[in-house]
Structures are given as structure tokens and as C-alpha cells.
Amino acid sequence: MGIYGTPVYDTAVVLILVLHLIWILWVVFGALWTLGRRWLTVFHLSSLIWGIVVETGPWPCPLTLTEQFFQEKAGMTPYLGSFLIHYLDEIVYPNVSVLLLTVCGVAVCVANLLIYMRRAWLAYRRKDPRS
């Protein structure tokens, strides 16, 4: 028997799911860990922009595609659409419109961007001799 349908693919599905959840938590809460860490700030800002692009654009997330690939190989029926919409709609907020879930996801990213804008403004004010 080949690898198809073995626990290897089941494990891969779970690992990608966990990685996806960690990524989402990073996007949502990353600003809490970036203060004073320039390289983490740059990575988190990039993550926020990526999150907005993936949620609003026509491009699928590579983690979603990878998870769906391994689900199919594991003999599962892969879900259609985005990870967030699938799991939030199915588990957390059933029967909520996809538009509302997308708007909320983008709003979380924008809220994080506002945190960075405030930090930059405060840093500018500290350096400005006129203030």
C-alpha cells in the first residue's frame, strides 16, 4: 500500500491546521510582541498587509491550498474557500455572512496598523524638539 490514505497525510493536515492557527494568532496579536523589536515589527506589518490582500483579493492563501491538498490525500473532502471563512462560519459564527467575516478580519488588521501608526507618531513626538 502506498502513502495515500495513511496517517502521514492525516498528520500533515493537522500540522498545517495548527500552523494556520498560529499564523492567524500572529496576525491578530503580533503587535503585542513587536514593541522594540524592529525585525518583528517589519515581519508583522508584512503579515498584516498579506492578511488584508488574501482576505480581500482573489488569491488563495498558500496554507489553505496546502491544507486542502493534504485533506484530499488523506481521503477527506477538502473545504472550499478560505480557511477563516470555513472555520469561523462552521464552528465559531455559523450563519454569519462571508462579507461580515471578511470585514471583521480586515478590521482586525487595520486596528493593528493603527497601533503601529500611533507608535510611530509617539516616537516622532518624542524626537520633535518643538513638542
C-alpha positions in Angstrom: 0.0 0.0 0.0 1.3 3.5 -0.9 1.3 6.6 1.3 -2.1 7.6 0.0 -4.6 7.4 2.9 -2.1 6.8 5.6 -1.6 8.6 8.8 1.2 10.7 7.2 -1.4 12.8 5.4 -3.7 13.0 8.4 -0.8 14.3 10.4 0.1 16.7 7.7 -3.5 18.1 7.7 -3.3 18.6 11.5 0.2 20.2 11.3 -1.0 22.7 8.6 -4.1 23.4 10.6 -2.0 24.2 13.7 0.4 26.3 11.6 -2.6 28.2 10.1 -4.0 28.9 13.6 -0.6 30.1 14.8 -0.3 32.4 11.7 -3.7 33.9 12.4 -2.9 34.5 16.1 0.3 36.2 15.0 -1.6 38.5 12.6 -4.2 39.3 15.2 -1.9 39.7 18.3 1.5 40.3 16.8 1.6 43.9 17.7 1.8 42.9 21.4 5.2 41.2 20.8 6.8 43.7 18.4 7.4 46.7 20.6 11.1 47.5 20.5 11.8 44.7 18.0 12.3 46.2 14.6 12.6 43.0 12.6 9.5 41.5 14.2 7.7 44.8 13.5 8.6 44.6 9.8 7.5 41.0 9.7 4.2 41.7 11.4 3.5 44.7 9.2 4.1 42.5 6.2 1.9 39.8 7.7 -0.9 42.4 8.2 -0.7 43.5 4.6 -0.6 39.9 3.4 -3.7 39.2 5.5 -5.6 42.1 4.0 -4.6 41.1 0.5 -5.6 37.5 1.0 -8.9 38.3 2.6 -9.9 40.9 0.0 -8.2 39.7 -3.2 -8.8 36.8 -5.5 -5.6 35.0 -4.4 -5.8 31.9 -2.2 -3.6 31.6 0.9 -0.8 29.0 0.3 -1.5 27.5 3.7 -5.2 27.0 2.7 -4.1 25.3 -0.5 -1.6 23.1 1.3 -4.2 22.1 3.9 -6.8 21.3 1.1 -4.2 19.3 -0.8 -3.4 17.1 2.3 -7.1 16.7 3.2 -7.7 15.3 -0.3 -4.7 13.0 0.0 -5.9 11.8 3.4 -9.2 10.9 1.9 -11.1 13.8 3.4 -13.3 16.2 1.4 -11.4 19.4 1.3 -13.4 22.5 2.2 -13.9 25.2 -0.4 -12.9 28.9 0.1 -10.7 30.5 2.7 -9.6 28.9 6.0 -11.0 31.8 8.1 -14.4 31.8 6.4 -14.7 28.0 6.6 -13.8 27.6 10.3 -15.4 30.8 11.6 -18.6 30.0 9.7 -18.7 26.4 10.6 -17.5 26.5 14.2 -17.5 29.9 15.7 -20.1 32.1 14.0 -22.5 29.9 12.0 -24.8 31.6 9.6 -22.9 34.9 9.6 -22.3 36.4 6.1 -19.0 35.9 4.4 -18.9 39.7 3.8 -19.2 40.4 7.5 -16.5 37.9 8.4 -14.2 39.4 5.8 -14.8 42.9 7.0 -14.1 41.8 10.6 -10.8 40.2 9.5 -9.7 43.2 7.7 -10.8 45.4 10.6 -8.5 43.5 12.9 -5.6 44.0 10.5 -6.4 47.8 10.3 -6.6 48.0 14.1 -3.1 46.6 14.3 -1.9 49.1 11.6 -3.4 51.9 13.7 -1.3 50.7 16.7 1.8 51.0 14.6 0.8 54.4 13.4 0.3 55.5 17.0 3.7 54.2 18.0 5.3 56.0 15.0 3.5 59.2 15.9 4.6 59.0 19.6 8.2 58.2 18.6 8.1 61.2 16.2 6.7 63.5 19.0 9.5 62.4 21.4 12.1 63.3 18.8 10.5 66.6 17.8 12.2 69.4 19.6 9.1 71.7 19.2 6.9 69.4 21.3 
